[in-house]
Amino acid sequence: YDLKNWTKNTSNPILSYSAGEWDADYVNKPAIIKDISSDKWNMYYIGSTNLDSGKIGLATSDSLNGIWTKYSGNPILTFGSEPDGSTSIDILTVDIYYYNDIYYMYYAAQNSIDYIYRIYYATSSDGKTFTKQAKVLDVGSSGSFDHGWIASGNIIKINDYFIMSYNAGSTIPSGFNTEPNPSGIGFAYSKN
């Protein structure tokens, strides 16, 4: 293994949409983490039906190669009431981080009034039942590369800091469930 030469898994796709279900149109933007308590892999992903708003689902597997089984309680996180009092109408991205026996789920939710995506987080002790907590990153000031929208990327820990990369854009999405145009990638940090 050298991180330069890659071979596609012969079992691809490892997860597909499910006709007639909440994720009938697409499954997208996965975040995978090892569940320490069960020794299984958890895949968190965005799913949608009828090109409606995105929601977050969970699939589990004993192996990264699959077979991946969708959790019967899906979707595990949906748009709607957010911790800051706003109402979201879509979820665009998801990332997951496990720290001190807690799962931290970061997600970009689209506001129902201004259509701007902002990053929120939810927590869980079991990786299945999440409680929305707070908004963690908002858009930048007028004229900045990230004043139109912001969406979570990946989270890593370096020494005493957690680093979150994020996608962003200077143009506000034109309406509901409109895929925003990116204008850059940023990062934010949180001290441990």
C-alpha positions in Angstrom: 0.0 0.0 0.0 1.5 3.3 -1.0 -1.4 5.8 -1.3 -0.5 6.4 -4.9 -1.9 3.3 -6.7 -5.6 2.6 -6.3 -7.7 -0.3 -7.3 -11.5 -0.1 -7.5 -13.4 -2.5 -5.3 -14.9 -5.3 -7.4 -18.0 -5.1 -5.2 -18.8 -1.5 -6.3 -21.2 0.0 -5.8 -21.1 -0.8 -2.1 -24.3 1.2 -1.4 -27.1 2.1 -3.8 -30.4 4.0 -3.6 -33.5 2.0 -2.6 -36.6 2.2 -4.8 -39.6 3.3 -2.9 -37.6 4.4 0.2 -36.5 7.7 1.6 -33.3 7.5 -0.4 -34.9 6.4 -3.7 -33.2 9.0 -5.9 -29.7 9.1 -4.6 -27.1 8.2 -2.0 -24.2 10.6 -1.8 -21.3 12.1 0.1 -20.4 9.3 2.5 -18.5 9.5 5.7 -17.1 6.2 7.1 -15.9 5.5 10.7 -15.2 2.3 12.7 -17.7 1.7 15.5 -15.5 0.7 18.4 -18.2 -0.9 20.5 -19.5 -3.3 17.7 -16.3 -3.6 15.6 -18.4 -2.7 12.6 -18.0 0.0 10.1 -20.6 2.9 10.0 -21.3 4.8 6.8 -23.2 8.0 7.2 -24.6 9.3 3.9 -26.9 11.8 2.3 -30.0 10.4 0.7 -33.1 11.8 -1.0 -36.3 10.8 -2.9 -38.1 12.7 -5.6 -35.2 15.1 -5.7 -36.5 16.3 -2.4 -34.4 17.5 0.5 -31.4 15.5 1.6 -31.5 13.6 4.9 -28.7 11.6 6.7 -28.8 7.8 6.7 -26.7 5.1 8.2 -25.4 1.8 6.8 -23.2 -0.7 8.6 -20.9 -3.5 7.6 -18.4 -6.0 9.1 -16.0 -5.1 6.2 -15.3 -2.0 4.1 -15.9 -4.2 1.1 -19.5 -4.9 2.3 -22.1 -6.2 2.5 -23.5 -2.8 3.8 -26.9 -3.0 5.6 -29.0 0.1 5.8 -30.2 0.9 9.3 -33.9 0.2 9.8 -34.3 3.5 11.7 -33.2 5.6 8.6 -33.1 8.5 8.1 -31.2 9.2 11.3 -31.1 13.0 10.9 -33.5 15.2 9.0 -33.9 18.8 8.1 -36.3 20.9 10.1 -35.9 22.7 13.4 -32.2 23.6 14.1 -30.7 24.4 17.5 -30.3 28.2 16.6 -34.1 28.5 16.2 -34.0 28.4 12.4 -35.7 25.9 10.1 -33.7 24.0 7.6 -35.1 22.6 4.3 -32.2 20.5 3.1 -29.0 18.8 4.3 -26.1 18.9 1.8 -23.1 17.2 3.5 -22.2 15.1 6.5 -19.0 14.2 8.4 -18.5 12.2 11.5 -15.8 12.3 14.3 -15.6 10.0 17.3 -14.0 11.6 20.5 -14.2 10.8 24.2 -16.9 8.1 23.6 -19.1 10.6 21.7 -20.0 10.6 18.0 -19.9 14.2 16.6 -21.9 14.6 13.4 -21.3 17.7 11.4 -23.8 18.6 8.7 -24.6 21.5 6.3 -28.2 22.6 6.5 -30.0 25.0 4.2 -32.0 27.8 5.9 -35.7 28.0 4.8 -35.6 31.8 4.7 -32.3 32.9 3.1 -31.3 29.6 1.5 -27.8 29.7 3.0 -26.1 26.5 4.1 -24.5 26.7 7.5 -22.6 24.0 9.5 -24.3 22.4 12.6 -23.4 19.5 14.7 -25.3 16.7 16.5 -24.0 14.2 19.1 -24.7 10.5 19.8 -23.4 7.9 22.3 -24.4 5.0 20.0 -23.8 6.3 16.5 -27.5 5.9 15.6 -29.6 8.3 17.7 -28.3 11.9 17.3 -29.4 15.0 19.1 -28.9 18.3 17.3 -26.7 20.6 19.4 -25.6 23.9 17.8 -24.4 25.8 14.7 -20.6 25.6 14.6 -19.7 27.6 11.5 -21.5 30.4 9.8 -20.9 32.2 6.5 -18.2 34.9 6.3 -18.7 38.6 6.1 -19.9 40.3 2.9 -17.3 40.1 0.2 -15.5 37.0 1.6 -15.1 33.8 -0.4 -17.5 32.1 2.0 -20.3 34.6 2.5 -22.8 32.8 0.3 -22.8 29.3 1.9 -20.6 26.9 3.8 -20.6 23.1 4.0 -18.6 20.7 6.2 -15.7 18.7 4.8 -13.4 16.5 6.9 -12.2 16.7 10.5 -8.8 15.7 11.7 -6.9 16.1 15.0 -3.4 17.5 15.0 -1.8 17.8 18.5 -4.1 20.0 20.6 -6.3 21.1 17.6 -9.2 19.8 15.6 -9.1 21.0 12.0 -12.2 21.1 9.8 -11.9 21.7 6.1 -14.9 23.1 4.4 -16.3 24.0 1.0 -17.8 27.4 0.5 -19.1 29.9 -2.0 -19.6 33.6 -2.4 -22.9 33.2 -4.2 -26.0 32.6 -2.2 -27.9 29.5 -3.6 -30.8 30.7 -5.8 -33.4 28.6 -4.0 -34.5 25.5 -2.3 -32.3 22.4 -2.8 -30.1 24.3 -5.3 -26.6 22.9 -5.5 -24.4 25.9 -4.7 -21.4 26.9 -6.8 -18.1 26.5 -4.8 -15.6 29.3 -4.9 -13.0 27.9 -2.4 -12.0 25.6 0.4 -11.3 26.9 3.8 -10.4 25.4 7.2 -11.4 26.2 10.7 -9.9 25.0 14.0 -11.0 24.2 17.5 -8.6 23.9 20.4 -8.9 20.6 22.4 
